[in-house]
Amino acid sequence: MAQMAMDEASRIPRNFRTVIMAAAAGNVIEWYDFYIFGSLATILSVKFFEKSHPVAALLSTIALFTAGFLVRPLGAFVFGWLGDRVGRKYTFIMTLVGMALGTGAIGLIPTFDQIGLSAAIILFCLRMLQGLCLGGSYGGAITYVAEHVSDERRGYYTGWLQTSPTLGIVLSLIVIIATRSYAGEDAFNAWAWRIPFLFSFLLVFVTLYMRANFEESPVYAEIKAKGITSSNPWRDAFLNPTNLKYVVIATIVVLGEGVVWYSSQFWALFYLQTVSKVDTLTSALIVGIGLVIGTPSLVFFGWLSDIVGRKLIILGGFFLAAVTYYPLYVWLGSVTQPGNVNMPIAILIVIILVCYVGMVYGPIGAFLAEFFPGRIRYTAVSMPYMIGNGWGGGLVPFITTAAYQSTGSLAYALIYPIAVPAVCLILSLFLMPETSKNSIWAHE
């Protein structure tokens, strides 16, 4: 055992902490690119769709936001194959560039008033590009980071990477608040809403610089040197009965995680803006501050999962979400009435919701990396994550908002966010293995 630990330590690069921070910072920017769309949904709905039916326009925009999630498994399919065949490093960089270019271009599209339906079609195409690139990005990030760190502290270090989506939302809110405050409400609604999208063109240079000196992960480099890379990662991941079973189990776990993630963080913003009718600036401040304070919980629960195991913490998050979502959102609504917003309590509620995210999302990266063999890890991690998180979680804003708009009932709107974690909790109790003792340095 001591010899194995020494061998593992000798293979871990000395700059692995720099690698983790650079990967996390790059991921923050990629998630900023993806979520700036959702953060400005109310603006985009009047810019790119016919204005005579505002509810239909908003739902159309949310549907486009959701479509970016639905296409993510295709990105996972394509980029996962590249990552296992060509390597983690170059695939990782390709997804970054595609994401940033797609986001920046949204800031250049003429509006519906200028070119009619073509505006919405172009917006749709760029949203698909975003989804494809993000579909290949997360599996690469988790695989790359997980293959740089020790087995004993994988939850802790991948927990840092797991903060990147949350911080991506925070960055998008900061840019929106700064732009709106500087330009003023009228100018922002007229033209300055484009600035947060155009900002992506600058961010792409920052992340390319950070990732330019990346080396291949030591685990993949060993696999390649030994000539045991997969010749067909798709076949090995999805047609091998054992690996396919693992993919199905992982998808169930990630489905619950994804719904908790979006129900706790992103629907909180939609809820404040579309249900409580809180103005954009105030709602952004509530969610932004809550996210900043609550984000360390992802690292904490990632660290804790190294000690008590991944399964206990993830399933605990499912349970708390399913049991407390309704009273928490009722409470949030009661303290955010028009003209009477209790900011400290509203922020506290968001912090509680973000802690649920910490429980389910903090350990999930380590769990996925440990669950699959190294030769198909990029493909096998990417697909369950993008189906469970992209489809299951990505549907949350559309389903909850549509349910509320059609019924006016919070209870109906929360059926999906409550039912999915509850079902995944029951299934995972019997199907989900504990992986925290698995070593990814053994090349299966």
ZIPEKA-V193674 format. One record per backbone hydrogen bond with DSSP energy under -0.5 kcal/mol. CO is the residue of the C=O (numbers start at 1). NH is the residue of the N-H. E is the energy in kcal/mol with one decimal. If there is no record, write none. Layout:
co->CO nh->NH e->E
co->CO nh->NH e->E
//
This chain:
co->1 nh->5 e->-2.2
co->2 nh->6 e->-2.1
co->3 nh->7 e->-2.5
co->4 nh->8 e->-2.6
co->5 nh->9 e->-2.5
co->6 nh->10 e->-2.1
co->7 nh->11 e->-0.9
co->8 nh->11 e->-0.9
co->8 nh->12 e->-1.0
co->9 nh->12 e->-0.6
co->13 nh->16 e->-1.3
co->15 nh->19 e->-2.1
co->16 nh->20 e->-2.2
co->17 nh->21 e->-2.3
co->18 nh->22 e->-2.6
co->19 nh->23 e->-2.6
co->20 nh->24 e->-2.7
co->21 nh->25 e->-2.7
co->22 nh->26 e->-2.4
co->23 nh->27 e->-2.2
co->24 nh->28 e->-2.2
co->25 nh->29 e->-1.6
co->26 nh->30 e->-1.9
co->27 nh->31 e->-2.6
co->28 nh->32 e->-2.2
co->29 nh->33 e->-2.4
co->30 nh->34 e->-1.7
co->31 nh->35 e->-2.8
co->32 nh->36 e->-1.9
co->34 nh->38 e->-0.5
co->35 nh->39 e->-2.6
co->36 nh->40 e->-1.1
co->38 nh->41 e->-1.5
co->40 nh->44 e->-2.8
co->41 nh->45 e->-2.1
co->42 nh->46 e->-0.6
co->43 nh->46 e->-0.9
co->43 nh->47 e->-1.1
co->44 nh->48 e->-2.3
co->45 nh->49 e->-0.6
co->47 nh->112 e->-3.5
co->50 nh->53 e->-0.7
co->53 nh->57 e->-2.4
co->54 nh->58 e->-2.4
co->55 nh->59 e->-2.6
co->56 nh->60 e->-2.2
co->57 nh->61 e->-2.0
co->58 nh->62 e->-2.6
co->59 nh->63 e->-2.4
co->60 nh->64 e->-2.0
co->61 nh->65 e->-2.4
co->62 nh->66 e->-2.6
co->63 nh->67 e->-2.5
co->64 nh->68 e->-1.5
co->65 nh->69 e->-0.6
co->66 nh->69 e->-1.3
co->66 nh->70 e->-2.0
co->67 nh->71 e->-1.6
co->69 nh->72 e->-1.3
co->71 nh->74 e->-0.9
co->71 nh->75 e->-1.3
co->72 nh->76 e->-2.5
co->73 nh->77 e->-2.4
co->74 nh->78 e->-2.3
co->75 nh->79 e->-2.8
co->76 nh->80 e->-1.8
co->77 nh->81 e->-1.2
co->78 nh->82 e->-1.8
co->79 nh->83 e->-2.8
co->80 nh->84 e->-1.9
co->81 nh->85 e->-1.7
co->82 nh->86 e->-3.5
co->82 nh->87 e->-1.3
co->87 nh->91 e->-0.9
co->88 nh->92 e->-2.3
co->89 nh->93 e->-1.7
co->90 nh->94 e->-2.2
co->91 nh->95 e->-2.0
co->92 nh->96 e->-1.2
co->93 nh->97 e->-2.1
co->94 nh->98 e->-2.1
co->95 nh->99 e->-2.1
co->96 nh->100 e->-2.4
co->97 nh->101 e->-2.4
co->98 nh->102 e->-2.1
co->99 nh->103 e->-2.2
co->100 nh->104 e->-2.6
co->101 nh->105 e->-2.0
co->102 nh->106 e->-0.8
co->103 nh->106 e->-0.8
co->103 nh->107 e->-0.7
co->104 nh->107 e->-1.0
co->105 nh->108 e->-1.9
co->106 nh->109 e->-1.0
co->111 nh->114 e->-0.7
co->111 nh->115 e->-2.4
co->112 nh->116 e->-2.3
co->115 nh->118 e->-1.1
co->116 nh->119 e->-1.9
co->116 nh->120 e->-0.5
co->117 nh->121 e->-1.9
co->118 nh->122 e->-2.6
co->119 nh->123 e->-2.2
co->120 nh->124 e->-2.3
co->121 nh->125 e->-2.2
co->122 nh->126 e->-2.3
co->123 nh->127 e->-2.2
co->124 nh->128 e->-2.1
co->125 nh->129 e->-1.9
co->126 nh->130 e->-2.2
co->127 nh->131 e->-2.3
co->128 nh->132 e->-2.6
co->129 nh->133 e->-2.2
co->130 nh->134 e->-2.6
co->131 nh->135 e->-2.1
co->132 nh->136 e->-1.0
co->133 nh->136 e->-0.5
co->133 nh->137 e->-0.9
co->134 nh->138 e->-1.5
co->136 nh->140 e->-0.8
co->137 nh->141 e->-2.5
co->138 nh->142 e->-2.8
co->139 nh->143 e->-2.2
co->140 nh->144 e->-2.7
co->141 nh->145 e->-2.5
co->142 nh->146 e->-2.8
co->143 nh->147 e->-1.8
co->145 nh->148 e->-2.0
co->146 nh->149 e->-0.8
co->147 nh->219 e->-0.8
co->150 nh->153 e->-0.7
co->151 nh->154 e->-0.9
co->153 nh->157 e->-2.3
co->154 nh->158 e->-2.7
co->155 nh->159 e->-1.4
co->156 nh->160 e->-1.0
co->157 nh->160 e->-0.6
co->157 nh->161 e->-1.1
co->158 nh->162 e->-2.0
co->159 nh->163 e->-0.7
co->160 nh->163 e->-0.9
co->161 nh->164 e->-1.9
co->162 nh->166 e->-0.5
co->163 nh->167 e->-2.8
co->164 nh->168 e->-2.0
co->165 nh->169 e->-1.8
co->166 nh->170 e->-2.1
co->167 nh->171 e->-2.9
co->168 nh->172 e->-2.1
co->169 nh->173 e->-2.5
co->170 nh->174 e->-2.7
co->171 nh->175 e->-2.5
co->172 nh->176 e->-2.2
co->173 nh->177 e->-2.9
co->174 nh->178 e->-2.8
co->175 nh->179 e->-2.5
co->176 nh->180 e->-2.9
co->177 nh->181 e->-2.6
co->178 nh->182 e->-2.3
co->179 nh->183 e->-2.9
co->180 nh->184 e->-2.1
co->184 nh->188 e->-2.5
co->185 nh->189 e->-2.3
co->186 nh->190 e->-1.6
co->187 nh->191 e->-3.0
co->187 nh->192 e->-2.6
co->188 nh->193 e->-1.5
co->191 nh->194 e->-1.9
co->192 nh->195 e->-1.3
co->194 nh->197 e->-0.6
co->194 nh->198 e->-2.5
co->195 nh->199 e->-2.1
co->197 nh->200 e->-1.6
co->198 nh->201 e->-1.6
co->198 nh->202 e->-0.6
co->199 nh->202 e->-0.7
co->199 nh->203 e->-1.9
co->200 nh->204 e->-2.1
co->201 nh->205 e->-0.7
co->202 nh->205 e->-0.7
co->202 nh->206 e->-1.3
co->203 nh->207 e->-2.4
co->204 nh->208 e->-2.1
co->205 nh->209 e->-1.9
co->206 nh->210 e->-1.9
co->207 nh->211 e->-2.3
co->208 nh->212 e->-1.1
co->211 nh->214 e->-1.5
co->217 nh->221 e->-2.7
co->218 nh->222 e->-1.9
co->219 nh->223 e->-2.2
co->220 nh->224 e->-2.9
co->221 nh->225 e->-2.4
co->222 nh->226 e->-2.2
co->223 nh->228 e->-2.3
co->224 nh->227 e->-1.1
co->232 nh->236 e->-2.4
co->233 nh->237 e->-2.3
co->234 nh->238 e->-2.6
co->235 nh->239 e->-2.2
co->235 nh->240 e->-0.8
co->239 nh->241 e->-0.6
co->240 nh->244 e->-3.0
co->241 nh->245 e->-2.0
co->242 nh->246 e->-1.8
co->243 nh->247 e->-2.3
co->244 nh->248 e->-2.4
co->245 nh->249 e->-2.4
co->246 nh->250 e->-2.8
co->247 nh->251 e->-2.3
co->248 nh->252 e->-1.9
co->249 nh->253 e->-2.0
co->250 nh->254 e->-2.7
co->251 nh->255 e->-2.2
co->252 nh->256 e->-1.7
co->253 nh->257 e->-2.1
co->254 nh->258 e->-3.3
co->255 nh->259 e->-2.0
co->256 nh->260 e->-2.0
co->257 nh->261 e->-2.6
co->258 nh->262 e->-2.4
co->259 nh->263 e->-2.3
co->260 nh->264 e->-2.3
co->261 nh->265 e->-1.9
co->261 nh->266 e->-0.6
co->262 nh->267 e->-3.1
co->265 nh->269 e->-1.0
co->266 nh->270 e->-1.9
co->267 nh->271 e->-3.3
co->268 nh->272 e->-2.2
co->269 nh->273 e->-2.0
co->270 nh->274 e->-3.3
co->270 nh->275 e->-0.5
co->271 nh->275 e->-2.0
co->271 nh->276 e->-2.3
co->272 nh->278 e->-3.2
co->279 nh->283 e->-2.6
co->280 nh->284 e->-2.1
co->281 nh->285 e->-2.0
co->282 nh->286 e->-2.4
co->283 nh->287 e->-2.4
co->284 nh->288 e->-2.7
co->285 nh->289 e->-2.6
co->286 nh->290 e->-2.1
co->287 nh->291 e->-2.6
co->288 nh->292 e->-2.2
co->289 nh->293 e->-2.3
co->290 nh->294 e->-2.2
co->291 nh->295 e->-2.1
co->294 nh->297 e->-1.8
co->295 nh->298 e->-2.2
co->295 nh->299 e->-0.6
co->296 nh->300 e->-2.5
co->297 nh->301 e->-2.8
co->298 nh->302 e->-1.7
co->299 nh->303 e->-2.7
co->300 nh->304 e->-2.8
co->301 nh->305 e->-1.8
co->302 nh->306 e->-0.7
co->303 nh->306 e->-1.0
co->303 nh->307 e->-0.6
co->304 nh->307 e->-1.1
co->304 nh->308 e->-2.9
co->305 nh->309 e->-1.1
co->309 nh->313 e->-0.8
co->310 nh->314 e->-2.3
co->311 nh->315 e->-2.6
co->312 nh->316 e->-1.5
co->313 nh->317 e->-1.9
co->314 nh->318 e->-1.8
co->315 nh->319 e->-2.2
co->316 nh->320 e->-2.3
co->317 nh->321 e->-2.3
co->318 nh->322 e->-2.4
co->319 nh->323 e->-2.0
co->320 nh->324 e->-2.2
co->321 nh->325 e->-1.8
co->324 nh->328 e->-2.2
co->325 nh->329 e->-2.7
co->326 nh->330 e->-2.3
co->327 nh->331 e->-2.2
co->328 nh->332 e->-2.6
co->329 nh->333 e->-2.3
co->330 nh->334 e->-1.9
co->331 nh->335 e->-1.3
co->333 nh->336 e->-0.9
co->335 nh->342 e->-3.3
co->337 nh->340 e->-2.8
co->340 nh->337 e->-1.0
co->340 nh->342 e->-0.6
co->341 nh->343 e->-1.2
co->342 nh->346 e->-2.4
co->343 nh->347 e->-2.7
co->344 nh->348 e->-2.1
co->345 nh->349 e->-2.3
co->346 nh->350 e->-1.9
co->347 nh->351 e->-2.4
co->348 nh->352 e->-2.2
co->349 nh->353 e->-2.3
co->350 nh->354 e->-2.5
co->351 nh->355 e->-2.0
co->352 nh->356 e->-1.3
co->353 nh->357 e->-1.4
co->354 nh->358 e->-2.3
co->355 nh->359 e->-1.8
co->356 nh->360 e->-2.0
co->357 nh->361 e->-3.2
co->357 nh->362 e->-0.7
co->358 nh->362 e->-1.3
co->361 nh->365 e->-0.7
co->363 nh->367 e->-2.2
co->364 nh->368 e->-2.5
co->365 nh->369 e->-2.3
co->366 nh->370 e->-2.2
co->367 nh->371 e->-1.2
co->368 nh->372 e->-0.9
co->373 nh->376 e->-1.2
co->374 nh->377 e->-0.9
co->375 nh->230 e->-0.7
co->376 nh->380 e->-3.1
co->377 nh->381 e->-2.8
co->378 nh->382 e->-2.0
co->379 nh->383 e->-2.1
co->380 nh->384 e->-0.9
co->381 nh->385 e->-1.5
co->382 nh->386 e->-2.5
co->383 nh->387 e->-2.2
co->384 nh->388 e->-2.9
co->385 nh->389 e->-2.6
co->385 nh->390 e->-0.8
co->386 nh->391 e->-0.7
co->387 nh->391 e->-1.3
co->387 nh->392 e->-1.6
co->388 nh->393 e->-1.2
co->389 nh->394 e->-1.1
co->391 nh->395 e->-1.4
co->393 nh->396 e->-1.7
co->395 nh->399 e->-3.0
co->396 nh->400 e->-2.6
co->397 nh->401 e->-1.8
co->398 nh->402 e->-2.7
co->399 nh->403 e->-2.5
co->400 nh->404 e->-2.1
co->401 nh->405 e->-2.8
co->402 nh->406 e->-2.1
co->403 nh->407 e->-1.6
co->404 nh->408 e->-3.1
co->408 nh->410 e->-0.5
co->409 nh->413 e->-1.8
co->410 nh->414 e->-1.7
co->412 nh->415 e->-1.2
co->414 nh->418 e->-1.8
co->415 nh->419 e->-3.0
co->416 nh->420 e->-2.0
co->417 nh->421 e->-0.5
co->418 nh->422 e->-1.5
co->419 nh->423 e->-2.6
co->420 nh->424 e->-2.7
co->421 nh->425 e->-2.2
co->422 nh->426 e->-1.8
co->423 nh->427 e->-2.4
co->424 nh->428 e->-2.6
co->425 nh->429 e->-1.7
co->426 nh->430 e->-0.7
co->427 nh->430 e->-0.9
co->427 nh->431 e->-1.9
co->428 nh->432 e->-1.7
co->433 nh->435 e->-0.5
co->435 nh->438 e->-2.5
co->438 nh->440 e->-0.5
co->439 nh->442 e->-0.6
co->441 nh->443 e->-0.7
co->442 nh->444 e->-1.0
//
